[in-house]
Amino acid sequence: MIIIPYRLAVRNKDVKAAGLQTDDIQNKGKIKTAALNFAAGCGKISRHDKGTVKAMDNDFFALISRMRYIERWSLMRNSIRENVQEHSHMVAVIAHALGVIRRDILGIPCDVNACAAVALYHDASEILTGDLPTPIKYHDDEIMSAYRRVEKLASDKLLSMLPEELQGAFAPILNGETERELHDLVKAADKMSAYIKCIEERKAGNNEFASAEKQTLAALHAYNMPEVEYFIGHFIPAFEKTLDELGSIE
């Protein structure tokens, strides 16, 4: 809980909504009390007995920011470390691109902004569960099913850490209809990000990811998605280039 002085919690709109005037000097104490009570009644704050206001327990974004502390590929020797926050950003970039390819190249309607949003939060549950290594997660159907239930519980817990008035906007992209509709694109973007990671490790002279690179590319082709094949054909070759080869501002 965060404790803040009540003077910071009294805002003009709360005063006006309580039916009072901010320039009513004679009733200054009444204004403060009424505004605080009004804000508390709206669920914005809660009163303390000693003239302070306690902010609500909305921990969602503070936890989201901690994704950068969760390391990926924990069983592998990494030349370039990667955390969940970095990974989520790259998956969002790729998912958005796959959505654009679906919409503009294939002519299939697709909400590309939703693709990016779902991808940004696709591993949010790992803030509470940690990153379970892939060989364990997919060892058998029983473990995979159990882990999906844990992921759902973690996503629901995260959602409960938002104010009720915001939960409706985030529920569809965390574990709702939007997430289900775009699951194939986000899953493919997730796998593409892993494939790019393998390429980068090989370029850094690390053979630890050689087998994973082959397996990941095979998995991407197995999706049989034209969006994926377009991305591989047009964009993956550039990841083999050096910075000098990629060019710079002339």
N, C-alpha and C positions, 0 to 999 in steps of 0.2 A: 504493500500500500504506500502511496505517496501522500505526504501531508503538505498542504499548501495553505498560506495565510488566506483568511476569508476575503480579504480585500481584493485578491487576485481572482477570486471566483465570482465576484459580483460584476456582471457585465450589463451594459446598458439594455440589451435586448431582454435580459431577465427582469430588470427593473421595470421596463415598459410593459412587459407581458404580465407583470404582477399588478398593473394598473396604477403605478406611481410615477412621479416625475423626478428626474435626477436633480433638478434644481430646488427641490423642496428641502431647504436647509434645516428648517425647524423640525422636520420629521426624518432627519438623517438616519437615526438609529432604526426607525421603523422601516425605512427603505431597505437598509442592509438586511434586516431580518426577513422581510417579505421576499426580497429577491433570492436570498439563500434558500428559503423554504420552497420557493417556486422551482428553483433549479434542482433541488433535492427531489421534489415531487415528480420532475421530468426524468429522474434517473441519472442526471448528469453528475451529481455530487451527493455526499452524505454529510450530515452535520456531526461535529464533535461537541461535547459539552463545554469545552474550554475555548470556544471562539475560533476554531480552526475547521477546515473542510478537508475531508478525505476523498482523494480521487478514486474512481472505481477501478476494480482489478481488470483492466484491459491489457493483457500481457501479450497479445497476438504478435504485434510488430517487433516488440523487444525480443521475442523468441525467434521470429523470422530472421532477425539480424544476426543471430548466432549460428546460422547455417555455415558461416565461414569457418567455424571451428571444427566442423565434421569432415574428416579426411576420407576421401574415396580410395578405392583400390588398396585396402589395408593389408591384403595378403601378398601384394606384389612389390617388388623393388622398383621404386619410382625415380626416374631422373628429374621429372617435373612433377611436383606435388599438385594435387587438385583437390579442392574442397567442394562441398555440396553447393555453396553459393555460386562459385565460378561455373560449375557444371550446369546449374539451373539456368544461368544467363545464356550459356551456349545452346542449351536445348531450346530455350525460348526463341533465340535467333533462328535456329534451324526449323523449328515448328512453324514459325511465321513464314519462312521461305517456302516450306512444303505447302502451306495453305495458299500462298500466292500462286505457286505452280498449279495447284489443283484448280484454283479459280480462273486464272488468266491463261494458262496453257491448255488445260484440259476442259475448261468451260464448265466446271462443276461448282455450284454455289458453295462458298466456304467463308466463314467468319474468321478472317485472318487475325484480327485483334484478340478474339477469344482463344485462338491457337496459342498465341504468345502468353496470354494470361494463365491458361491451364498449365502450360509448360513451366512458367516461373514458379508455380506452387506444386509441381508434380512430385517433388521429394520433400515437401514441407513436413510430412509426418516423421521424417527421420530426425527432426529436431528432438522428438520425444523417444524414438525407438533406436536411434543410431543407424549407421549404414551396415546392413547385414551383407557379408560377402556373397557374390552371385553363386558360387558353387554350393553354398549352404542353402541359400534362399530357394534355389531351383533343384535341390537334391531329389525330392520326390513330391508327388501331389499333396500329400498330407502336410508336409512342412510349408509348401507354398500356400495352401489354403489357410493354414493357421496364421501365417505371416500376413496375408491379406486381411484377415480379421483384425489383427493387431494394428495394421495400417489404418483401417477404417475407424477403430477406436481412437487412435491418435489424431486423425483428421477431425473427428467429432469433438475431441477435447480442445483442439486448436480453435475450432469454430466457436466454441462456447466462450472463448477468451476475447471475443469481439462484442461490442455493444449490440443489443438485439436489433437495433435499427440498421445495422450494417451486415448482419448475418445473411440476410436474403441475397445480397449481392455476391458474397463470397462462397456460399454453400454450393452453387452450381459448378464452380470451377475447382473446388476442393474435392468434392465427392458426389456431385450431383449430375444433372442431365447434361450440362455442357461438357463436363469431364468425360462422360460416357460417349457422347457424340463424337468427340475429337480424340478419343483414346488411340485410334490407329495411327493418326498423324504424330501425336506426342510420343507414343511408344517408338515409332520409327525415328523421330528426332533424337530421342534418348539413345537409341542404338547407334545412330550416326555420330553423335557426340563421342561415344565410346570408341568408335572406329577411328575418328580423328585423333583421339588421345593415343591410340595404338601407333598410328603413323608418326606422331610427334615423338613418342618414346623411341621408335626405331631410328628416326633421324638423329636422335640424341645419342645413338650408339648403344641403346639398351635393348638387348634381345629377349628380355623377360616377357615382352608383350607380343612376340612373334606368333605364337600359337593363337593368342586371343585375337590378333589382327585378322588371321585367316577365318577363324570361327565367326567373328563379328560381321565380316563382309559376306560370308555365306548366309548368315541369318538375315542380313539386309536384302539380299537377292531373293531369299525365301519368302519375304513378305509379298512379293509379286505386285508391288505398288509402282505405277508409272511415275508418281511424284518422286519416289526414292531413286529410281533409275535415272531420272532427269537430273537430280541433284548430284548423284555420283558421277555421271558423265560430264556435266558442265562445271562442277565446282571442286570436286575432290582432287583432281590433278594439281591444282594450285597449292594444295597443302604440302606437296612434295618440294616446292620451290624454297629457295633461300630468300632472305629479305631483299638482297640485291636483285634477284631474279623477279621478285614481285613488283619491283619498281618503286619509284618515289616521286614526290612533287618536283617537276622540272623547274 
